[in-house]
Amino acid sequence: MIAATVAEVPDSLGGKRMAIRVAELARAGLTPDWMPGAVPRCVPTIVKQHQHGTHAPSS
């Protein structure tokens, strides 16, 4: 059902090729890796900079 729905998407956005990929993965019981090579990290949004370097402010 999902592959049939995805097949209706315009080809410029994935369309039938994406539907075939979804069906192949479903048959194999696999899921796609949407972010290959991504490394999770935590970065502070507010930083203070002084002579000792850059640091997140303490609360």
Stockholm file with secondary structure:
# STOCKHOLM 1.0

chainA/1-59         MIAATVAEVPDSLGGKRMAIRVAELARAGLTPDWMPGAVPRCVPTIVKQHQHGTHAPSS
#=GR chainA/1-59 SS CHHHHHHTSCGGGTHHHHHHHHHHHHHHTCCCCSSTTCCCCCCCSSCEEETTEEECCCC
#=GC SS_cons        CHHHHHHTSCGGGTHHHHHHHHHHHHHHTCCCCSSTTCCCCCCCSSCEEETTEEECCCC
//
